[in-house]
Amino acid sequence: MIDKLKYFFKEFLPEVRGEWKKVTRPNRREVIQTTGVVVLTSFIFALYLWVADLVIRWAYEGMFKVLGL
């Protein structure tokens, strides 16, 4: 138990501090741009899935009409 505490305070925490200094944070412009990309991509995928759903529903209903069910 004591060895784990020594490791935590003498090795782990200093390594965490060193890595934390390497972290870069995005500025406001980068956050707005990436958010815009995410929103646009979400709308594109939603549109694609909506069209795919319509096509699948059309094929499904057509299949039942042909089979007379």
VENPEQUI-V257395 format. One record per helix or strand of 3 or more residues. SS is the DSSP state (H for helix, E for strand). FROM is the first residue (numbers start at 1). TO is the last residue. Records with the same first field share a line. If there is no record, write none. Layout:
SS = FROM-TO ; FROM-TO
This chain:
H = 2-22 ; 28-67
